[in-house]
Amino acid sequence: MNISLVTTTQAAFLLNISTGRLRTLLNQGRVQGAHKIKRLWMIPLNHRGMPEITSGSRGPEGTWNKLPRKAKTIVHVLRKTIDYNRDNKTSHPVVAVKVGEKKEYCHALKINGPCQIVYQPHQPNKSQAEGARLWIEVEPEILVERKYFSNGDYGPPPEVVQQRSKIKKKVQD
């Protein structure tokens, strides 16, 4: 039987948790079959292609994924934030990465596998990328590593903060 092994970053992506949380689970011995080779953790995958995590003795049940991902990763470049950064000499994240309903922002991206760039000028993608006409699609099993500037601004970009405040104001009225 052939057992697949993955690194900490790949396992965290599959489980939909941070690498820091996964390292905590590894140090607690809660990741079944995981072992260290020098400074690198090697984590085996089960028959469903996921790392096995044993339950803890206290606290709520874990919220990590137990099944393989089904949603594509959609990458969108925020043009308004690029303009805002240029005009205000800031460095807010300009890349939005959406997997299912979860959206994160980052400064750079490394896609470890095939992807496709989609351009639909007359049919914006309102379901995944909020009306984008150009986006990158990545299959669910492909790892997408997010990177951040060490001196960058973090949190949602200004256009997202403005959009959220408008929605909040409409709800309050």
N, C-alpha and C positions, 0 to 999 in steps of 0.2 A: 504494500500500500504506500502510495506517495503522499507525504505530508507537506503541505505548503507552509513556509515560514515567512513572516513579514516583520518589518521593523516597527519601532514605536510610532513613528509618524503615520505609517500606513494603517496600523491597527487603530490608532485614534481616529483616523478618517472613517474607517469602516464602522466603528462604534459610535461615531458622532459625538465624541467627547474631546476635551483638550488633551494635548500631550502631557501636560503637567498632571492632570487627573489620572491618566493612564500610568504614569510613572509612580504615583502614589499607590495605585492598585498593585503594580508590579512589586514595589517594596514591601507591601503587606502580604505578598504571596498569594493574591487572589486571582491571578491570571494563570489558568491551568496550562502546564507544560512549558511555560516561558523559562528561558535560560539566557544567561549572559555569555557572550563571547567577547572577551576583553572588556571594552566599554559599551558594547552594542547589545541591546536586548533582542532576542529572536523569539517571536511569538507564533505558535502554531495556530492554524485555522481548523475549525471543525468541518463536518460534512456539508454545512451550509455556507462555508466560506467566511465564517466569522470567528473571532477569538472567543474563548469560553471564559466567563468571569463568574467566580463563585460568590454567593451572597455573603454580605457582612453580618456581624452579630448584632449590630445596632443600627438605628436610623431608618429612613425610608428606603423602599426598594429602588434599585438603580434605574436610571432612565436611558441607558445606552441602547443602541439598536441591537436587536436580536436576529434580524433578518437582513439579507443583502439589500442594498439601496435599489430603488426602482426609478427615482426621479433623476432626470438629466441635470447636470450643472449648467447654469446659464451665467455667462460672464458679460457684464455691461460696463462700458467706459462712460463715466459721467462728465459729459462735455461742459456743463454749466459749472461744475466744481473746478475743472481745469482753468476756465476763465476766471473764476473767483480767486483761485490760488495765484494766478498771474497778476491780477489787479491788486490784491491785498498782500502779496508777498507771504502767503501761508503755504502749508503743505498738507492739506487735508487729503485723506484717501480718495482716489479717483476711480477705483475699480470696485464694482459691486459684484459679489459672487452669491448667486441664489441657488440653493439646493432644496427643492420642494418649497416649503413655506418659510424656510430659514434664510435670512439674508445677512451677509457680512460685508464689511468694507476693508480694503487693503490698498497698499501702494503699488505692489507688484505681484505677479502670479507666475507660477511654474506649472505647466500642464505636462504630466508624465505619461503621455500617450496620445493617440489620435484625437482630433477635434475637428470641428468645421465652423467656418465663419459664415453667417447667414445674413443676407441683405435683402430686405423686403420693403422698398420705399412706399408702396401703396397698400401694404397690409401690415401695419405695426403689430408687434407681439405684445398685446395688452395683458395676456394671461401670465406671462413669465417675467417680462422685463419692463413693465409699466409703459407700454407704447413705444418701445425702442424699434428703430428701423434697421439697426445693425447690432448683432450680438454674436457671441461664440457659444456653441453647444458642445458639451463634453459628455460622453456616455457615463452612466452611473458607476461603473467599475473602475474608471480612470481616476487616479489621485491628482488633486489640484492643491498645490502648496501655496498658501498665502504668505506674503512677505511684507514687512513694514519698515519704513525709514526709522533709523534710531532717533533722529531729531524731529520726526514728523508729528503732526497733530493727529489725535486719535478720536474715535467716536464717529458718529455719522457726519457726513459732509454738510455744509451750510444749507444746500438746497433741500436736503432731506429734513433737517431741523425746521426750516421754514414751512415745508409741506405738512409736517406733523402738527405744527402749531396752528396752521389754518384748519386742519381737520378737527383738532381739539376745540378750536373756537366755534366751529359750526355745530359740534355736538353740544357744547354748553349753551348755545343760543336757542 
